[in-house]
Amino acid sequence: MPFASLVFTAVAGAQTAQVVIFSVDYTSDTVALPDSFTGTPITEGDLLAAQTLIPAIGPLPTPGILESGGFLVPQGLGLATHGGCVGHLPFTPCGIDVDALSHGMDRIELPSIPGAIGQTGYGFSVSRRATGGFWLSSPPDVSTEAPCFDDIADIFRTLGLPSGPVPPFFGQHTGLIDGNGMVNCSGTSLYPGLGLFENPFGTTGHDDLDAVDMDVPDAAFARTTATYFSLDGTIVDPFTLIAGSNSAAANGFQPGDVLITLPGGTPTIYATANQLGLDLPPFAPGSDDLDALALFENGVAGYQRSVVPYDWTSGASDMLLFSVRRGSALIGTPDSNFGLPIEPGDILTTMGPLGTQPGIWIAAEALGLNTLRTASTLPGLDDVDAFDTLHERPAGMNFCAGDGTGNACPCGNFGTSGRGCGNSANAAGAVLWSNGLSSVSNDTVVLHASGMTPTPPLQFFQGTAPIAGGLPFRDGLLCLGGILTRFPVKFALNGNCSFGFGIPGDPLVSVAGSAAPAQTIYYQVIYRDTLAFCTPATQNFTNGYKITWTP
């Protein structure tokens, strides 16, 4: 087929221009191959990115390791089992399989109506033997990719979903990110990929994408903030007969636990299986395996369990969405929202008091997937294997970085590309980024600051003019001039903090700064350093960020 005749998948609001972080499971052929960044053999416990960092058209080299499963420099998950698994062959289980992932900055879910601006959908991947909901397919989708085994390395996105809770109805999805970035097996689509293996109609040479997070500004992010994840159990998939790798027990955890690793640390429990309504009596510990994760951390240390939908919008709880894998004891039992039998393609969340079963947040059918509830004559049950909320496109662009492209940082503490000057906790520097619609009549902008010291006081602030190249000030570069407006003082958690649309207690960014249509406004964050780094002032800055507001 001529190149010009190919159908390109283009999805409004998709995150394909940002770094996509992912893992593969132990049955994947990418396991043991040298990664593209350091030449280190890849394991199923490593967090990867395309060699191009953002998804690209293939053919692509092997992905690179952004965050090691162990203790490799500069950052890893700190799994004690990692060292003994480096170099092991595919299909040989080792105690390191990461099967759910978040960095705690997923898009916060807000009440909405179908098609409302600000709710841009979800990205997900499926396990082997998925079939997809053929009734409303929007190719390339699971139903067109599954017959040639292309689906399990792909990421799909939902179309036209309202906010949850969403009961079963026949929803749609389409391709968002391809496994290898090559023409799909039907010869009809080409869209950016990750450098994974897809082998149409073959029996080997496949990768199963097992966890994903697209809520990241750059490659340094995974190394400089908290990582939330889950490990694998021993449950045997009833359709593929493939057993889990037992990585959770090998590291002293349950497969339903959500873990957290801070930079340079080792994993601890963030949320237990029981807190999520998993492994409840009469079932034994390890009966449920958490298989996908989206998390918005409310900025209060530890896990505050959600009890009713949207209580996270008050800041009282953390938003935690998840699924469980095929074979979990939870499958087939009634959920606590609709009273429906839970399926492995359902996206769940916590409901009611501790000890209550999870509730369905997004029914699998609404994702465009197959379940026994509505299609009992079809073979197999579609299993969501990785899940992420999708932010809207970036609202503006970086300027004035402390990476040597402008004025020098005060003590040569240059950060990495596009970031502020380095601080005592993070040599890469802090980064200010955003997503949302920069419309004064429909403002959904969220400003995110990441890579700061762990829990500093900070202020987002704005100016009406930039300072070319930045002015060396305190431990960083001051990038803003003109009329300055300071936003309320906030505190970071694990080096992260957000401001704006949907963030509990915050005004809209346009309201806080009195933005006008066609006005370009410049933003920055000043934050406290915990140590006297360059100067006695113990203050530093992110990069600058500019947004041109529309009506």
RAVEN-V40420 format. One record per pair of residues at least 12 apart in sequence whose C-alpha atoms are under 7 Angstrom apart, sorted by the first residue. I is the first residue (numbers start at 0). GAP is how many residues later the second one is. D is the distance in Angstrom with one decimal. If there is no record, write none. Layout:
I&GAP&D  I&GAP&D
This chain:
5&182&5.6  5&183&5.9  5&184&6.8  6&181&5.6  6&182&4.9  6&183&6.6  7&181&5.6  7&182&5.3  7&183&6.1  8&166&7.0  8&180&6.7  8&181&6.8  8&182&5.7  12&107&6.7  12&379&4.8  12&380&5.0  13&376&6.8  13&378&6.8  13&379&6.7  14&199&6.8  14&375&6.9  14&378&6.7  15&38&6.6  15&39&6.1  16&37&6.0  17&36&5.6  17&198&7.0  17&199&6.4  18&34&5.5  18&35&4.7  18&195&6.5  18&197&6.3  18&198&6.8  18&199&5.9  18&200&6.5  19&29&6.0  19&34&6.3  19&193&6.2  19&194&4.8  20&26&6.2  20&27&5.5  20&28&5.1  20&191&5.6  20&192&5.2  20&193&6.3  21&25&5.5  21&26&5.2  21&27&6.5  21&189&5.2  21&190&4.2  21&191&6.4  22&21&6.3  22&23&6.3  22&24&5.1  22&25&5.8  22&75&6.9  22&186&6.0  22&187&5.5  22&188&5.2  22&189&6.7  23&20&5.4  23&183&6.6  23&184&5.5  23&185&4.5  23&186&4.8  24&19&5.2  24&72&6.3  24&183&5.9  24&184&6.6  24&185&5.5  25&18&5.4  25&64&5.7  25&65&5.8  25&66&7.0  25&67&6.2  25&71&6.6  26&63&5.2  26&64&4.4  27&62&5.9  27&178&5.9  27&179&4.2  27&180&5.7  28&61&5.8  28&176&5.7  28&177&5.9  28&178&5.8  29&12&7.0  29&177&6.6  30&12&5.1  30&13&6.5  30&58&6.6  30&59&5.6  31&55&4.7  31&56&6.0  31&57&5.9  34&27&6.0  34&28&5.8  34&29&4.6  34&30&6.2  35&15&6.0  35&25&6.9  35&26&5.8  35&27&5.7  35&28&4.5  36&27&5.0  36&28&6.6  40&45&6.1  40&46&5.5  42&43&6.1  43&52&6.4  43&53&5.0  43&54&6.4  44&24&4.6  44&51&4.9  44&52&4.9  44&53&5.0  45&19&6.3  45&21&6.0  45&22&4.7  45&23&4.5  46&18&5.9  46&19&5.7  46&20&5.0  46&21&6.3  47&15&6.2  47&16&5.4  47&17&4.5  47&18&5.2  47&19&6.9  48&14&5.5  48&15&5.5  48&16&6.6  48&17&6.4  49&13&4.5  49&14&6.2  49&144&4.7  49&145&6.0  50&12&4.9  50&13&5.6  54&137&5.0  54&138&4.9  54&139&5.4  55&125&6.4  55&136&4.2  55&137&5.2  55&138&6.9  56&124&4.6  56&125&6.5  56&134&6.4  56&135&4.6  56&136&5.9  57&122&6.1  57&123&4.4  57&124&5.2  57&135&6.6  58&121&6.8  58&122&6.6  58&123&6.4  59&120&6.9  59&135&4.8  60&134&5.8  61&133&5.5  61&134&6.9  62&131&6.9  62&132&5.8  65&153&6.9  65&156&6.9  66&155&6.4  66&156&6.4  68&13&5.9  69&12&5.0  69&13&6.7  73&149&6.8  74&148&5.2  74&188&6.2  74&189&6.1  75&188&7.0  76&184&5.8  76&189&6.4  76&190&6.7  77&187&6.2  77&188&4.4  77&189&6.3  78&187&6.7  78&188&7.0  79&171&7.0  80&14&6.0  80&15&6.2  80&170&7.0  81&14&6.1  92&152&4.9  93&151&6.0  93&153&6.8  94&150&6.2  94&151&5.9  94&152&3.7  94&155&5.4  95&151&4.8  96&134&5.9  96&135&5.7  96&148&6.6  96&150&5.5  97&131&6.9  97&132&6.0  97&133&4.8  97&134&6.5  98&111&5.2  98&112&5.3  98&131&5.8  98&132&5.7  98&133&6.1  98&192&5.7  98&193&6.8  99&110&7.0  99&111&4.7  99&129&5.1  99&130&5.1  99&191&5.5  99&192&4.5  99&193&5.4  99&286&6.4  100&110&5.5  100&111&5.9  100&112&6.2  100&127&5.8  100&128&4.4  100&129&6.8  100&191&7.0  100&192&5.8  101&111&5.6  101&125&6.3  101&126&5.1  101&127&6.3  101&191&6.4  101&192&5.9  101&193&6.2  102&123&6.1  102&124&4.9  102&125&5.7  103&124&6.9  103&191&4.9  103&192&4.8  103&193&5.0  104&110&6.2  104&190&6.5  104&191&5.0  104&192&6.6  105&109&5.9  105&188&6.0  105&189&5.5  105&190&5.1  105&283&5.9  106&189&6.8  106&282&5.8  106&283&6.7  106&284&5.9  107&188&6.0  107&394&6.8  109&53&6.9  109&200&6.8  109&392&6.9  110&52&5.9  111&50&6.5  111&51&5.5  112&49&5.5  112&50&6.7  113&46&6.5  113&47&5.9  113&48&4.0  114&45&5.5  114&46&6.7  114&47&6.3  117&326&6.2  119&270&5.9  119&271&6.3  119&272&6.2  120&36&6.9  120&37&5.6  120&38&6.7  120&40&6.5  120&268&6.4  120&269&5.6  121&35&5.5  121&36&5.6  121&266&5.7  121&267&4.5  121&268&5.2  122&32&6.2  122&33&5.4  122&34&4.3  122&35&6.6  122&264&5.7  122&265&5.1  122&266&6.2  122&267&6.5  123&31&5.3  123&32&5.4  123&33&6.4  123&260&6.7  123&262&5.2  123&263&4.3  123&264&6.3  124&27&6.4  124&29&6.1  124&30&4.8  124&31&6.2  124&84&6.9  124&259&5.9  124&260&5.4  124&261&5.0  124&262&6.6  125&25&7.0  125&26&5.5  125&256&6.8  125&257&5.5  125&258&4.6  125&259&4.8  125&260&6.9  126&25&5.6  126&256&5.5  126&257&6.5  126&258&5.5  127&24&6.2  128&251&6.2  129&16&6.6  129&250&6.5  129&251&6.3  129&252&4.5  129&253&6.7  130&12&5.2  130&15&6.1  130&239&6.6  130&251&6.5  131&236&6.4  131&237&4.6  131&238&5.3  131&250&6.8  132&235&5.0  132&236&4.7  132&237&5.2  135&34&7.0  135&35&6.9  135&36&5.9  136&35&6.2  136&36&7.0  137&34&6.7  137&35&6.3  137&36&5.4  138&35&5.9  139&34&5.6  139&35&5.3  139&49&6.7  140&15&7.0  140&32&6.4  140&33&4.8  140&34&5.6  147&37&6.5  147&52&4.7  147&53&4.7  148&51&6.1  148&52&6.6  149&48&5.6  149&50&6.5  151&56&5.0  151&57&6.2  152&25&7.0  152&26&4.5  152&43&6.8  152&54&5.7  152&55&5.1  152&56&4.9  153&23&5.9  153&24&4.6  153&25&4.7  154&20&6.4  154&21&5.6  154&22&5.0  154&23&6.4  155&17&6.3  155&18&5.4  155&19&4.4  155&20&4.9  155&21&6.7  156&16&5.3  156&17&5.5  156&18&6.2  156&19&5.7  157&14&5.9  157&15&4.2  157&16&6.7  157&209&5.9  158&13&5.4  158&14&5.4  163&197&5.3  163&198&6.0  164&195&6.7  164&196&4.3  164&197&5.9  165&195&5.9  165&196&4.8  165&197&6.0  166&195&6.7  166&196&5.4  167&195&5.1  167&196&6.9  167&197&5.2  167&198&5.7  168&196&5.6  168&197&5.2  169&195&5.4  169&196&5.4  169&198&6.1  170&194&6.1  170&195&4.1  170&196&5.4  170&197&4.6  171&194&6.9  171&195&6.0  171&196&4.6  172&194&6.3  172&195&5.8  176&14&6.5  176&15&5.7  176&16&5.5  177&13&6.1  177&14&5.8  177&15&4.2  177&16&6.7  178&14&5.1  178&15&5.4  178&16&6.3  178&17&5.0  178&18&6.7  178&19&6.6  179&13&4.8  179&14&5.6  179&15&4.6  179&16&4.9  179&17&6.1  179&18&6.4  180&12&3.6  180&13&6.6  180&14&6.9  184&15&6.0  209&175&5.6  209&176&5.6  210&81&6.6  210&174&6.9  210&175&4.6  211&174&5.8  211&175&6.5  211&176&6.7  212&175&6.0  213&174&7.0  216&216&6.6  219&208&7.0  220&230&6.9  222&40&6.6  223&39&6.0  223&202&6.5  223&227&5.5  224&37&6.5  224&38&6.2  224&226&6.3  224&269&6.0  224&270&6.2  225&34&6.6  225&35&5.8  225&36&4.6  225&37&6.5  225&268&6.0  226&33&5.6  226&34&5.4  226&35&6.6  227&30&6.6  227&31&5.5  227&32&4.5  227&33&6.7  228&29&5.6  228&30&5.3  228&31&6.5  229&25&6.5  229&27&6.2  229&28&5.0  229&29&5.9  229&60&6.8  230&16&5.7  230&17&4.7  230&24&5.4  231&12&6.0  231&13&6.0  231&14&5.5  231&15&5.1  231&16&5.3  231&23&5.3  231&57&6.8  232&12&6.2  232&13&4.4  232&14&6.4  232&15&5.8  232&22&4.9  232&53&6.7  232&56&6.0  233&12&4.9  234&92&6.2  234&93&7.0  235&91&6.4  236&89&5.7  236&90&5.6  237&88&6.9  237&89&6.1  238&141&6.7  253&31&7.0  253&32&5.6  254&31&5.9  254&33&6.8  254&34&4.8  254&35&6.1  255&16&6.9  255&17&4.4  255&22&6.5  255&30&6.9  255&32&5.8  255&33&4.9  255&34&4.7  256&12&6.7  256&14&5.9  256&15&4.5  256&16&4.6  257&12&5.5  257&13&5.0  257&14&6.3  258&12&6.8  269&32&6.3  269&33&6.1  270&32&6.0  273&81&6.9  274&79&6.3  275&74&5.6  275&82&6.8  276&73&6.7  276&78&5.8  276&79&5.7  276&80&4.8  276&81&5.4  279&75&6.9  286&41&5.8  286&42&5.5  287&36&6.7  287&40&4.5  287&41&5.7  287&42&6.4  288&35&5.4  288&36&5.8  288&39&6.1  289&32&6.8  289&33&5.9  289&34&4.5  289&35&6.5  290&32&5.5  290&33&4.9  290&34&5.4  290&94&5.8  290&95&6.8  291&30&5.1  291&31&5.2  291&93&5.9  291&94&4.7  291&95&5.3  292&28&5.7  292&29&4.5  292&94&5.9  293&26&5.9  293&27&5.1  293&28&6.4  293&93&6.6  293&94&5.5  293&95&6.6  294&24&5.5  294&25&4.6  294&26&6.4  295&22&6.0  295&23&5.1  295&24&6.7  296&21&5.2  296&22&6.8  297&17&5.7  297&19&6.4  297&20&5.2  298&193&6.8  298&194&5.4  302&15&6.5  303&13&4.6  303&14&5.5  304&12&5.5  304&13&6.2  305&12&6.3  305&13&6.7  305&44&5.9  305&45&6.8  306&43&6.2  306&44&4.7  306&45&4.7  306&46&6.4  307&43&5.7  307&44&6.5  312&189&6.9  312&190&7.0  312&191&5.4  313&190&5.2  314&189&5.3  319&29&6.2  320&26&6.5  320&27&5.6  320&28&4.9  321&25&5.5  321&26&5.2  321&27&6.4  322&21&6.6  322&22&7.0  322&23&6.1  322&24&5.0  322&25&5.7  322&61&6.9  323&20&5.7  324&19&5.4  324&58&6.4  325&18&5.4  325&57&6.5  329&12&6.8  330&12&5.4  330&13&6.6  334&22&6.1  334&23&5.8  334&24&4.8  334&25&6.2  335&15&6.5  335&21&5.7  335&22&5.8  335&23&4.4  336&22&4.7  336&23&6.1  342&28&6.6  343&38&6.7  343&39&4.8  343&40&6.4  344&19&4.7  344&24&7.0  344&37&5.6  344&38&4.6  344&39&4.8  345&14&6.4  345&16&6.0  345&17&4.8  345&18&4.4  346&13&6.0  346&14&5.5  346&15&5.0  346&16&6.3  347&12&4.5  347&13&5.0  347&14&6.9  348&12&6.0  368&13&6.0  369&12&5.4  390&44&6.5  391&43&5.6  391&44&4.9  392&42&5.4  392&43&5.9  393&40&5.4  393&41&4.0  393&42&6.1  394&39&5.9  394&40&5.0  394&41&5.4  394&42&6.0  394&43&5.7  394&50&6.6  394&152&6.4  395&149&6.8  395&150&5.5  395&151&4.5  395&152&7.0  396&148&5.6  396&149&5.6  396&150&6.9  397&20&6.6  397&145&6.9  397&146&5.9  397&147&4.5  397&148&6.5  398&144&6.6  398&145&5.1  398&146&5.7  399&69&5.4  399&70&5.7  399&79&6.0  399&143&5.7  399&144&5.4  400&17&4.9  400&18&5.1  400&19&5.3  400&142&4.8  400&143&6.9  401&12&5.5  401&13&5.6  401&17&5.9  401&18&4.4  401&19&4.5  401&75&6.6  401&141&6.7  402&12&4.7  402&13&5.3  402&14&5.5  402&15&6.6  402&16&6.6  402&17&6.9  402&18&6.7  405&63&4.1  405&64&6.6  406&62&5.3  406&63&6.0  406&64&6.9  408&12&6.0  408&63&6.1  408&67&5.7  408&68&6.5  409&62&5.8  409&65&5.8  409&66&6.3  409&124&6.6  410&123&5.7  414&12&6.0  414&13&4.3  414&14&4.6  415&12&4.9  415&13&6.7  417&125&6.7  418&12&4.8  418&123&6.3  418&124&5.1  419&56&6.8  419&121&6.0  419&122&4.3  419&123&4.3  420&55&5.2  422&106&6.9  422&110&7.0  423&105&6.8  423&107&6.5  423&109&6.1  424&28&5.3  425&25&6.5  425&26&7.0  428&22&6.2  429&19&6.9  429&20&5.6  429&21&4.3  429&22&5.1  429&112&4.9  430&18&5.7  430&19&5.4  430&20&6.3  430&111&5.2  430&112&5.9  431&15&7.0  431&16&5.7  431&17&4.5  431&18&6.7  431&92&6.9  431&110&5.8  431&111&6.0  431&112&7.0  431&113&6.7  432&14&5.9  432&15&5.3  432&16&6.5  432&112&7.0  433&12&5.5  433&13&4.5  433&14&5.6  437&111&5.2  437&112&6.2  438&110&5.6  438&111&4.7  438&112&5.5  439&70&6.0  439&75&6.9  439&76&6.8  439&77&6.5  439&109&6.6  439&110&6.3  439&111&5.5  440&110&6.1  442&65&6.7  442&67&6.8  443&57&5.1  444&55&6.1  444&56&5.7  444&64&6.6  445&52&6.6  445&53&5.6  445&54&4.6  445&55&5.5  446&51&5.6  446&52&5.2  446&53&6.3  447&49&5.9  447&50&4.3  447&51&6.5  448&47&5.7  448&48&5.3  448&49&6.2  449&45&5.6  449&46&4.4  449&47&6.6  450&44&5.2  450&45&6.5  451&43&4.4  451&44&6.7  452&42&5.1  452&76&6.1  452&77&6.9  453&38&6.6  453&39&5.8  453&40&4.3  453&41&4.2  454&36&6.1  454&37&4.7  454&38&5.0  454&39&6.2  454&40&6.1  455&35&5.6  455&36&5.6  455&71&6.2  455&72&5.2  455&73&6.8  456&32&6.7  456&33&5.7  456&34&4.4  456&35&6.6  456&70&6.0  456&71&5.9  457&31&5.7  457&32&5.4  457&33&5.9  457&67&6.8  457&68&5.6  457&69&4.2  457&70&6.4  458&27&6.9  458&28&6.1  458&29&6.4  458&30&4.9  458&31&6.2  458&66&5.5  458&67&5.5  458&68&6.6  459&26&6.5  459&27&5.4  459&64&5.9  459&65&4.5  459&66&6.7  460&24&5.6  460&25&4.3  460&26&5.4  460&62&5.8  460&63&5.6  460&64&6.1  461&22&5.6  461&23&5.3  461&24&6.5  461&59&6.8  461&60&5.4  461&61&4.3  461&62&6.3  462&17&5.2  462&18&5.4  462&19&5.7  462&20&5.4  462&21&4.4  462&22&6.4  462&58&6.2  462&59&5.2  462&60&6.5  463&17&6.4  463&18&4.9  463&19&5.4  463&20&6.9  463&57&5.4  463&58&6.2  464&15&6.0  464&16&4.9  464&17&4.9  464&57&6.6  465&13&5.8  465&14&4.7  465&15&5.5  465&56&6.5  466&12&4.9  466&13&5.4  466&14&5.9  473&61&6.1  473&63&5.9  473&65&5.8  473&66&6.2  474&59&5.4  474&60&6.1  474&63&7.0  474&64&5.9  474&65&4.9  475&64&4.9  475&65&5.4  476&64&6.3  477&63&6.9  478&65&5.7  479&42&6.5  484&28&6.5  486&25&6.8  515&33&6.7  516&32&5.3  516&33&4.7  516&34&4.6  517&30&6.2  517&31&5.3  517&32&5.4  518&29&5.6  518&30&5.5  519&26&6.7  519&27&5.5  519&28&4.1  519&29&6.3  520&25&5.7  520&26&5.5  520&27&6.4  521&22&6.8  521&23&5.7  521&24&4.4  521&25&6.5  522&21&5.7  522&22&5.0  522&23&6.0  523&18&6.1  523&19&6.4  523&20&4.9  523&21&6.3  524&16&5.6  524&17&5.5  525&13&6.8  525&14&5.7  525&15&4.6  525&16&6.8  526&12&5.7  526&13&5.6  526&14&6.2  527&12&6.4
